[in-house]
């Protein structure tokens, strides 16, 4: 996550909460900041600071700071008039387009005022090296719980006086020895896993409607990514999505991916003038779903095929469910922790330079066309000093060669859709959210369900593409 960050590729994630402050007497920025600080201070990972190992002898380590620099980390922002969803999404895109400063703990929080109907937005920007989707969901759930959490740590960390070069080099040396001991077993696991996947592929036989692994087709999504970012959101009623999945006998995740496939078909016909080949989605899969985990990246990817070449919505759902089942089976056969294990062997001295060169030269994706993520968020409605958390949105980074990330979060009774692009992929990022909502309605209509979606009463009005 650190090494793949370049001036064009920003490896932070965004968590956005929309809060109704109608019942907060005397609300202002300072009041909210005072209320938020003890909650944030109780989340130990937000006090972690990166420390480089001398001479790039090993990967960086963490130290834990005692305090949060409130003036640096908690910032005031303003949404442009008239303060609707489009204006908030535009502000979030601007915040997403700047990297985090590694001289501080790797997060920033913006309190965005100026929203209509007595609302504010809390925009939490956190580096992916600090927390993956599951860990950041757990952080958010604790931050918005009705009672202030107790201050404490989660993992044993280096003390602040452990930045001495000698200490860091000894710790790095010990870890190198541990890695060397693991290498023979890891090589054996790799050979075994690859053999299992190949054997199973031969048993399944060819399927021309499913994309081949590591062969994403050319697409409007794939190009040298620009530094600018654009953002769009839209809500769906979770009950509608669950009803559709149950009616069709597939999983909620299958519906999310099939909806994405239908939306990408619509966009491909507009931008590429064709949609004749399935795309490949990179879907993050957590390997540690503990509700107690607040830090770290414990996930890998599966790469299902997205059948954008299929016109019939129900056939798209069926083929999506098939390709997802195959991707999941391959993921388990290969070994869920295999890729993360190999990534620990990246050489710290040369890897960042390689990623920078790649980000400026990659004209098309090598593994996947885009990222599509589906993360379960908090199940209980959040409150902060009387303010009600009406909506939560989340999005991860876009990666080299791929100009779009679609992230879907569930929160209480809603499914929150977020789309992040660079400023080259689409004319308006709300084209993607429009296409996603249209695709979902098409699936419901084809399944014989009502095309009228259940309103999400607590959500801001939907913004449509210009």
Steps between C-alpha positions, in 0.01 A plus 500: 500500500790737568714401207223517240421864588616747237411863412222354280389212725382595849468205737254646749140400561208728582222451753221757485228544759206736442367623834176677590586766761145641533480389863849615600452827684762759414676284240824639358829362376675533837218319679522208261880492516493485881245218485695305236846523655455250789338252260787531255763487774351171619579345160865405554582458125432870442806573714732275298794672328715344228874471564739407218768239559854638440638433150166345394614178665138395553143623478399797722378440854242668723545705814203619700468869577353599834276779370308605190594837350142624482582814298670294231270199480151647547425762237213722400356492146201648325264358239410737215140628476232371484654228717360188338645159419675620183679780684605267783626241252703769323667602827578136581662455159726798567599358840566160341737655245778594745738253668548462876817639659715216636656733757174467698274208593338407172152644528305825475142582597297776336183643653303624199239766571259672264280198428125554468249394768724544807749235395877478517733244345797340673758395241759263645803449276726216615792329329437143395823391669332583831169322445321292237124508445416273793733675746380845397137385530575391855669833572196687372257283697687583821527868420123540452378280783275686747749473789857624486744205474773453755849606400731207445724316260436190294840361410837526667680785324846649509544766769586850386859462622552202269587708194874458550673357190649211695166387636332526160777308322494220760122471470528495120769233514286276721210533259722419199603177673136411563423560133790283385373215716154536343624503139525122430150438634360794304655373176346158561158658572525698176580201281222299664244781469577575134479129417159472667364800308627367164360154565159641589499722190559193281210323673263793438592531133486819293226760542516775236267726702745521791816709471833322525709576808763773453350597163278808555385640164565861394240736643425870549580429867863419432764761429779690672319633807505875558553658847156669515205324659123513452244346731131408494258332741149354497291308757291186459261344749669185635160326508466538121840342440435212741157439345653485152776261605256269680256501208774402254668248733838674503706686758488871574857523370389338172236772462759772569735359235220440247380856555855623437516287184180654365620852581838441337327361191302824469815712549707286260239542226520875555878539523641201307203466261502128575463251786610175341726340762471430874701720736690386808423647842747504786289421808674540838434206734576532870691212659431633851143616555530552876291793628784576743766564236576870459825501306686333217432348161381142518342455161573369156321516165279269304444586135154406371396564143239774438280402202447847350462333158172337604191709418238310702507612869402161643762320291752755631402415857526128432840528332626735771405248768683227306814706446502613864471141621793403275709796620425412862593137442827602331570739786460220755697247294792737459497596866348823635823621661741407221519837323536709821775263616702555182456877517699511825806405293491815284840676520451838677786673316379441143127427512372862529697602190355208303145597599560863398623392157204265460242764595625731224524233232209260553254559218281201583430282800711188552281312751162672524302775330372661821443446871153409627474473877208399724560558872253449788489820702345581841168331570383753760430866434774724632475806722761760588400741777137495388575519126349208306713326237255480209730362228845342470702464180839345443740463212846355452777618266524463126809315383750533217342445160144503634298820526206384713419355843142404592449441872170393657445524875201382698390724786192417709221498234688631199756393244729794430662516154820698445692545177850650483663577165787707372412811299542324165274194522154662494363842412300492825543236776123502556471328162624192687254528790215566254602188306520291819150599612363439149670160485349396834151604387546298179584190703193544722271561205633194315445294817136609518554727802389859531718748315404764759783513752434543871593856599787536747329761717808608692715552190564821310332523157679310222718705265471421129767546236504832320 
